[in-house]
Structures are given as C-alpha cells and as structure tokens.
Amino acid sequence: RVLSLELNKDRDVERIHGSGINTLDIEPVEGRYMLSGGSDGVIVLYDLENLSRKPSYTCKALFTVGRSHPDVHKFSVETVQWYPHDTGMFTSSSFDKTLKIWDSNTLQPADVFHFEGTVYSHHMSPVATKHCLIAVGTKSPKVQLCDLKSGSSSHILQGHRQEVLAVSWSPRHEYILATGSADGRVKLWDVRRASGCLSTLDQHNGEKSKASSEAANTAHNGRVNGLCYTNDGLHLLTIGTDDRMRLWNSSTGENTLVNYGKVCNESRKGLKFAISCGCNPEFAFVPYGSTIAVYTVFTGELITMLRGHYSTVNCCVFQPHFQELYSGSKDCNILAWIPAPREPVPDDISEKPLPQQHLNPAYEDAWSSSDDEG
C-alpha cells in the first residue's frame, strides 16, 4: 500500500491556514483527528473520517484557534502534539517562547509554560506511565523538562553547546530521550540519572576521523534538525543540514552506515519527518524541497518522490490504520497521500467488463483460515 501512495483526487483537507503549515499530528487513539499548526500561530483540528460516505469528500475543520482567539500563539507554531492517551488534551509550542497545554473540549489552555528563548520542538512520551514529562528544545542549549503533574519546568538536561532543534522520547523505554542540536550532536538521555546523558552519537563509531578538523562525537557535520525513532524504538533516524540522514542502533549508539545519498535539507529550524508503522519494510517520509522523498529505512533506497505541493514541505505525518500520509507545506495546503485503489487498465481491454485481478493487490483480501493449513 505504501509503495502505491499517490496524491488523492477524492480527498481534500479543508483549507483554513492563511500561512505556511509547520507541524501535523494525528491522535494515536483512533487515528481520526489531526492537528495542524501554522506560521501565523493558528492551530486547526480536522476530522479525517468520511462522514458523508461519498467517494469524494473534504476533511472538515472541527475548530480553529484563530488569530482572534484570546489565547492564540503570537508567533509561528512549530510543534503540535496530542496527549498520547486520549483526545481530551493537546499541546502546542511556538516561537513566542511558550508551550501550551490545551483542553480540546473548551479550547482553553489548561497550562502555559514560558521559556527564555524560541521553542523549536517538544514531545511527550507515547509510552510513559510513570511520568508526565514534556521534553522541550529551545534556543538554549539546555533541554527543558516540563512536568504536567506539578506544572513546573525546573528540570533541565545539560550537555549541548547550541540550541536544541529536535527532541524525541523513545517509544520503547519511557525514560529515554533523544535530542538533536545545532552543535551537530545527538544525545541520548536517561532522565532518571543525575548526569542525564547516556551517550553522544558519533558518526565515525569511535574511529577518530583522519581529518582532525571534524569535531569528535558529532552525529552530523551540520545542525541536527530532525529525529525520529522507528516504531519498535530499536533504531533512531536523524537528519542534518549536512544533507545527510543517518540510522543509529539506539541501544548501542552505533551508526549503522546505511547510505541514503544526499538528502537535501535547507531548513533553518526543526524538520518534521515520519516513519511508517505496520508495514514491512519500514519507510521514511522526508520533506525534500517541495516534494516528499520516500526511503526504505534499512537499505537507504530512494523509492519515490511524492510531488504535489507548490512550495517547501515542512512536515509529514503517517496514519497507520489506513497507511496514509498527510503533508503540510509553506503553500498553506495539507495534502492527503493515499494508496491508489486500482491499477490502471491497458486501453485495449478497457471496453470489456473488468476482470477481478485489476484490483490493486494492496486492497485484496490475503487472509487465510488456519483450518485450510490443517
């Protein structure tokens, strides 16, 4: 299904944003509601479900935190995220130096955290049961941890030398956090430890580079502005302004040396890319100029480029239940990429009634009863 993703002519996402879209998130409970955040501070919540049951439909915006809303972010929203366990709450962070915790039903902020600098990225653990920490990457080299229970943001992780552009909790271990910084480093932390830092990923796997000009223990020779764990949490994919993407073994910290070729990345801030879920092999969907590059995660092969946006793509998010992809761009549009339901039929037989085998194999029922196997 993922290999036959295409821009869907039958599905539109209602156009609400009047400026570029920086961030998207689909809630993990039902996979039905999607948040978007724009560079004018606006947040929109969409219902992705087709309530009309017609083949062509538009995903409607259920509500908007618009410019006239008293609590709207003053500047660009860089990250939105649903509370991982229910849809009653979501979070947003912005260049206005705040992280806001929203009540989805009243559209009022339940809490607001203030920082000294621009907020580039934040993340809540998808698996935590023993803590309610939100990791926040800001203009400061210190990683901030905000506690939803106590409302305090006093906990910090020190070790980076420049601003922190990307943060991501492990989907496997609730206390493990990965952070990427403009200093070229990716650090893994155990937030229970006093020192915090477990390791700093090294692109040379400890073999000192002959060229002494390269700083030791850097993950990239440029700013690290994107991080994404694979769904099992065993690997971490990182992207940097050195136009490289690297895959790391997250338990050993080893660079797996998968070669993705040149991955053009001109973003001056965090880049939100996605990894597929529930398909084998796994794919990475990476904003690449005005297109989205689709790579196989473990072989590095560039499978296809999804074309459809008119301007820079800033973010994409994967919907695992239906293996769909949504992308947001500077062109103010959100596009839906959905597996093509049928294979094109050669012209010479198009007059005849269609035989069954022209259904795209992705939609065929491959289920077998175990009785047959004896």
Order of alpha helices (4+ residues) and beta strands (2+ residues): beta-beta-beta-beta-beta-beta-beta-beta-beta-beta-beta-beta-beta-beta-beta-beta-beta-beta-beta-beta-beta-beta-beta-beta-beta-beta-beta-beta
